[in-house]
Amino acid sequence: MAITKTTKLNHIEVFPALDSSAADSSNAKHAVVHAEYLDTLDDSEDSDLPVTVGRKTLITKFVEDGGAATDYSSHDVLVRTVCAAIWS
């Protein structure tokens, strides 16, 4: 009777910096992480479920150029590890 949602990391891609000569506080100077998740909604009493939907997210080092660092703590542990490694 209750719908459950499960999320699975499908894949991660890392794209190189667009401009290595940009300012250190610019997102263009740093690699970008693209994470794709699969969200599955299920209810054992509903014959139309489960339903799986892909969700993509692009993670940059900063919220905006010159702004605060992006908070990626809600992402999968592997995504957090990759972000920490490329932006350290």
C-alpha positions as a Markdown table, in Angstrom:
| # | Residue | x | y | z |
|---|---|---|---|---|
| 1 | Met | 0.0 | 0.0 | 0.0 |
| 2 | Ala | 2.9 | 2.4 | 0.5 |
| 3 | Ile | 5.0 | 3.4 | -2.4 |
| 4 | Thr | 8.7 | 3.0 | -1.8 |
| 5 | Lys | 11.5 | 4.8 | -3.7 |
| 6 | Thr | 15.0 | 3.4 | -4.2 |
| 7 | Thr | 17.8 | 5.3 | -5.8 |
| 8 | Lys | 20.8 | 3.7 | -7.5 |
| 9 | Leu | 23.8 | 5.4 | -8.9 |
| 10 | Asn | 24.0 | 4.4 | -12.6 |
| 11 | His | 27.2 | 6.1 | -13.7 |
| 12 | Ile | 29.6 | 9.0 | -13.1 |
| 13 | Glu | 31.4 | 11.0 | -15.8 |
| 14 | Val | 34.1 | 13.6 | -15.1 |
| 15 | Phe | 34.6 | 16.4 | -17.7 |
| 16 | Pro | 37.8 | 18.3 | -17.8 |
| 17 | Ala | 38.0 | 22.0 | -17.0 |
| 18 | Leu | 36.9 | 24.3 | -19.9 |
| 19 | Asp | 39.6 | 26.9 | -19.3 |
| 20 | Ser | 42.7 | 26.2 | -17.3 |
| 21 | Ser | 43.7 | 29.9 | -17.4 |
| 22 | Ala | 40.5 | 31.1 | -15.7 |
| 23 | Ala | 40.4 | 32.5 | -12.2 |
| 24 | Asp | 40.6 | 29.9 | -9.4 |
| 25 | Ser | 37.1 | 30.9 | -8.2 |
| 26 | Ser | 35.6 | 30.1 | -11.6 |
| 27 | Asn | 33.8 | 26.9 | -12.4 |
| 28 | Ala | 35.5 | 26.9 | -15.9 |
| 29 | Lys | 38.9 | 26.3 | -14.2 |
| 30 | His | 37.7 | 23.0 | -12.5 |
| 31 | Ala | 36.5 | 19.7 | -13.7 |
| 32 | Val | 32.7 | 19.0 | -13.7 |
| 33 | Val | 31.0 | 15.8 | -12.4 |
| 34 | His | 28.0 | 14.4 | -14.1 |
| 35 | Ala | 26.1 | 11.8 | -12.1 |
| 36 | Glu | 23.2 | 9.7 | -13.3 |
| 37 | Tyr | 20.8 | 8.0 | -10.9 |
| 38 | Leu | 18.0 | 5.6 | -11.4 |
| 39 | Asp | 15.0 | 6.2 | -9.1 |
| 40 | Thr | 12.6 | 3.2 | -8.8 |
| 41 | Leu | 9.1 | 3.7 | -7.4 |
| 42 | Asp | 7.3 | 0.5 | -6.3 |
| 43 | Asp | 4.2 | -0.8 | -4.5 |
| 44 | Ser | 3.7 | -4.5 | -4.3 |
| 45 | Glu | -0.1 | -4.0 | -4.5 |
| 46 | Asp | 0.0 | -1.9 | -7.7 |
| 47 | Ser | 0.4 | -3.9 | -11.0 |
| 48 | Asp | 1.6 | -0.8 | -12.8 |
| 49 | Leu | 4.7 | -0.5 | -10.7 |
| 50 | Pro | 7.6 | -0.6 | -10.5 |
| 51 | Val | 8.5 | 2.4 | -12.5 |
| 52 | Thr | 12.2 | 3.5 | -13.0 |
| 53 | Val | 13.2 | 7.0 | -14.0 |
| 54 | Gly | 16.6 | 8.3 | -14.9 |
| 55 | Arg | 17.8 | 11.5 | -13.2 |
| 56 | Lys | 20.9 | 13.4 | -14.2 |
| 57 | Thr | 22.8 | 15.9 | -12.1 |
| 58 | Leu | 25.7 | 18.2 | -13.1 |
| 59 | Ile | 28.0 | 19.1 | -10.1 |
| 60 | Thr | 30.3 | 22.1 | -10.4 |
| 61 | Lys | 32.9 | 23.0 | -7.8 |
| 62 | Phe | 31.2 | 26.3 | -6.9 |
| 63 | Val | 27.5 | 27.2 | -6.7 |
| 64 | Glu | 28.3 | 30.1 | -9.0 |
| 65 | Asp | 31.5 | 31.7 | -10.1 |
| 66 | Gly | 33.1 | 33.4 | -7.2 |
| 67 | Gly | 30.5 | 31.9 | -4.8 |
| 68 | Ala | 30.5 | 29.3 | -2.1 |
| 69 | Ala | 31.6 | 25.7 | -2.7 |
| 70 | Thr | 28.9 | 23.3 | -3.9 |
| 71 | Asp | 27.4 | 21.1 | -1.2 |
| 72 | Tyr | 27.5 | 17.6 | -2.7 |
| 73 | Ser | 27.0 | 15.8 | 0.6 |
| 74 | Ser | 23.6 | 14.4 | -0.3 |
| 75 | His | 25.0 | 12.4 | -3.2 |
| 76 | Asp | 26.1 | 8.8 | -3.3 |
| 77 | Val | 29.4 | 8.0 | -1.5 |
| 78 | Leu | 31.2 | 7.3 | -4.8 |
| 79 | Val | 30.1 | 10.7 | -6.2 |
| 80 | Arg | 31.3 | 12.4 | -3.0 |
| 81 | Thr | 34.7 | 10.6 | -3.2 |
| 82 | Val | 35.2 | 11.6 | -6.9 |
| 83 | Cys | 34.3 | 15.2 | -6.2 |
| 84 | Ala | 36.6 | 15.4 | -3.2 |
| 85 | Ala | 39.4 | 13.8 | -5.2 |
| 86 | Ile | 39.2 | 16.0 | -8.3 |
| 87 | Trp | 38.7 | 19.3 | -6.4 |
| 88 | Ser | 41.3 | 18.8 | -3.7 |
